[in-house]
Structures are given as C-alpha cells and as structure tokens.
Amino acid sequence: MTQRLEPVNTQDRLPASTQVVIIGGGIIGVSAALALAERNIPVALLEKGQIGAEQSSRNLGWIRKTNRHAEDVPLAQAADRLWAEMPERIGREVGYRQSGILFAARNDKQMAMYQEWHQSVESLQLDSQLLSLQQIDQLAPGGTEKWVGGLYTPSDGFAEPAIATSAIAQRAIEKGAVMVQNCAVRALATAGGRISGVVTEQGEIRCTQVLLASGAWSRRFLGNHGVSFPTLPIICSVLRTKATQGPTDIAFAAPDFSFRRHSDGGFVITQRGALDAPLTLDHLLIGMRYLAQLRAQRSYMRVSLGRHFLRDLTLPRRWKANDVSPFERIRTLNPSVNEGINQEALTNLAKAWPMFAGIGIDESWAGLIDVTPDSLPVIDHIGAIPGLTIATGFSGHGFGTGPAAGQLAADLVSDVTPIVDPKPYRFDRF
C-alpha cells in the first residue's frame, strides 16, 4: 500500500450489541458508517486489518463519470456532490480537486468508442465533450503525440486515497460510530431465519442488520454462507513520481498510460493497457461468466499461474464460526508490484511528453481489484439471509463513487428513500 496511508484511531473493545454491523473498513464501509451515524443509528464497523489499507488507498483516486455505464452515471453524479461537500461535512481535507479528466485516442477505433459512449449519455446532461488534437494540445501542452481525438469531462476530478478513507472514518467515529481494527468477522449469526449478530475473532456482537462491504473478500465470506457471488481478481500496479512541473493538472488517460497530479507535486501513473490477471480456482468455477469481458479486454490482461494461485488454494472456502478464518490469516491483501508494467507506463508517458523522461520515483504499489461479470457492483439486500445487505464488487470504480455508494447502502439498511435508484445494482441480475 502507499506509505502515506493516514492511520485511524479506533477502540479495541467490541460493543455487546448495536443496530448495524459493517464488515469492512474501505471507502464504502466508512462512508456508510458516517451516513448511519449522522442519522443517530447505532453502528459498529469491524475491519480485519487497518482501515483503508487495501484497494481504498491503492487506487488512482479518480472521480469520474466518463466512460461509466449510463445506468451507473447517476451514482457518480451523486458522488460528485458529496465529494465537493466532504471537507465541510467532515471538517478535513480529502484532496478533492474537480480538475477534469481527459481520455485520448490514438486511432479511429478508440475514438469511435468514446463517441459511442458520448452518444449513450446524451440524455444525462453531462458536460463531457469530444475533442480534436488541437484542443488536447491546448489542455495538455508540450506533448509529441498526434492524437486522433479525445473525450473530456471538466467536472470529473480526483481525491487522495491515502487520506480520504481515513478522514471519513475519523468523522464517523466523532459522530458516534464504533470502529474496531484488527478484528475479523468470521461468520454471521442468525436466529429465526434472520440476522441476529456477527461472530468475530474477539467474540459475538448482537445486531439486527449487517452490511458487508469487504471488497475482494466478499465472495469467500458469502460462499461460506451458501451465497454465490461472482468476482474475479485483477491487479493494478501504480507509481508516484517525485515533484515535477508536468504538462497539466487535468487527469489524463491514454491507451497505455495515465497520470494525474498528486497533492505533493508529483504524479500518480499507471499502465492503462496492462493489468495482471492471476489465475485462481474461481476462474474454473465461474470463468464462463466472463467470456464477454475476456473477448473485449484480452489484450489488457497479463495472465499468470503462480504464487497467487497457490495461496488462494491454501485458504479455506468453508469454516465454522469458531475456526480461524481466512481473514485472520491474511489481514491485508498486498500483491507484489509489477515493476515491468510500471516501467512500461513511464516509457510510454515519456514518449508522449518528453518532460517525464528520467523522472524520479518516490514509491510504487499494487492493489487487487474484485471484478464482477458486468463491472457493476452489487448494492442490495440478500433475500436468502434477511438482515444482510451487501455493497461490493466495485470493479475498480469504488473510490470515485464511494461516498454515494456508501450512502446508498446506508439508505437500504435504514429503509429510507435511496440517494439514487438502486435497480442497476441488484443482486439477482446474476
């Protein structure tokens, strides 16, 4: 994870009971905890490791509507509003900047995809616009690429993952939420056919509602309760440079690199055209559901069979509430950085903007992303287990929509009018 992750001061003692237990201390879980605490609903959030230590602090920080499914855009629009209000709401900065995001195309096929998306969201009244090479050069000068065109949304932006989740969590605690780190939830407890509590490594907490927001761990947790939830892993490697001038403060995405300004003056960079796809047993169990994605994105995937596969096999898929769970065996998912992919990103970027040649690197890291068959999350009640709601499977898009997704989950848990229509995120679509 990034070395800059802000720690959160939480308590060590579990409450005997509460109304809602949230499993998982990422951006979705802490945002839901804040929304519930602001409504004076008793809530306890339990994190097996450190709050924000997995994908919530390892992502690029982009907050975008661009290139989302049209049905997913309303959640992103709601998130824009919540991100803009966040500093006043929590009394802390989260690094939010509405500086715009620009996607550039090298060929007609790539440009046609942007044109098709732009047309698909015409009714949503976004500020997205198609650009020419000359317009791209004006927004991001000093480059050598002859782009065919681009897609630009001025109202998109970014925040700083290393501080945002922690800051939201700290405010939720101040508003009355209980949070406990290094405490894994092993299993759900039920009575009379519905949720009655959770069993943790430190004991049981009685509750009436559970929100599962445990990211890449959700499939394994739900599977232990007989609920099949399809996700497969991909790994994204990222680097952050030393402070430099750079061509623009707009976040920029090319087919084989991306960059955006970091709050310390450097740039966060990744290779958009390369993701590690470590094979696991789940590829055999549910891989057929991903054939459409594989056909469309095969060129992006660096498929491998190795250490990740073996480690996955050693983790149990079924366990009892008094057993040591997989979540205690691995407190934090910490995949190895693919330095080769990071170097590709730097090389590709320096070809487009020679000013990046030879730039120093401050740090690099990698994060594991849980991807659903349609790349949309599930934010819904689980009918087979009354009292259980899940908000997971965000497919690499969770940070940007995090505050709104967390509020939507809190709305469902507390049975109030949802911030957006939850229909696109229903569980039964699988």
Secondary structure, DSSP 8 states (H G I E B T S, - for coil): --TT------BSS--SB-SEEEE--SHHHHHHHHHHHHTT--EEEE-SS-TT-SHHHHS--EE--TTS-GGGHHHHHHHHHHHHHHHHHHTS----B---EEEEESSHHHHHHHHHHHHHTGGGT---EEE-HHHHHHHSTT-----SEEEEETT-EE--HHHHHHHHHHHHHHTT-EEESS--EEEEEEETTEEEEEEETTEEEE-SEEEE--GGGHHHHHHTTT-----EEEEEEEEEE-----S-SSEEEETTEEEEE-TTSSEEEE-TT-EEEE--HHHHHHGGGGHHHHHHHGGGEEEE-SHHHHHHHHS-S---TTS--HHHH-SS------HHHHHHHHHHHHHH-GGGTT--EEEEEEEEEEE-TTS--EEEE-TTSTTEEEEE--TT-HHHHHHHHHHHHHHHHHT---SS--GGG-GGG-
